C-alpha cells in the first residue's frame, strides 16, 4: 500500500475502488467455479486413501480460498477507508476555500459600494454647485438687463386711462 491516496483525484480513487470491486467479483466467480468443479468431481477413494482424507483436502482448499477472500476484502475495506478520508479532506478544503472566496468577494463588494456612494455624493455636490453658479449668472444677467432697460419699461408703462379713451 505504498500509494499516496491523498494525491489522487476523486475520480482516480473511484476508478481504483471500481477495479477492486471487479477483482472481488472475479475472485468470487472463480471460487464458485472451483466449488462447482469440486462438487461435480467424484472423489476417488482409492487415490485418496479414504473419504476422511478427501474431506480434509477439500476443506483445506475451502479454507485457503476463504482466507484469500478475507484478506482481499480486508484490503478493499482499508483502501475504501483511505479513499473516504481523502475525499473528506478534499471536501473540507473545498468548503474552506469557498468560504474564503465568499468572504473576500463580500468585502470587495462592500468596498465598491462605499466607493460608489462617495462618487455619487461628490457628483451630486458638483452638479448642485454648477447649477447654483448658472443660476447666479442668469440672475445677474437678468438683473443687468432689467436695469439697462428701466427706461424702456417706463416708456411702455402707459396709464390705462389713456388706452381706454
Secondary structure, DSSP 8 states (H G I E B T S, - for coil): ----GGGS-HHHHHHHHHHHHHHHHHHHHHHHHHHHHHHHS---HHHHSSHHHHHHHHHHHHHHHHHHHHHHHHHHHHHHHHHHHHHHHHHHHHHHHHHHHHHHHHHHHHHHHHHHHHHHHHHHHHHHHHHHHHHHHHHHHHHHHHHHTHHHHHHH---HHHHH-
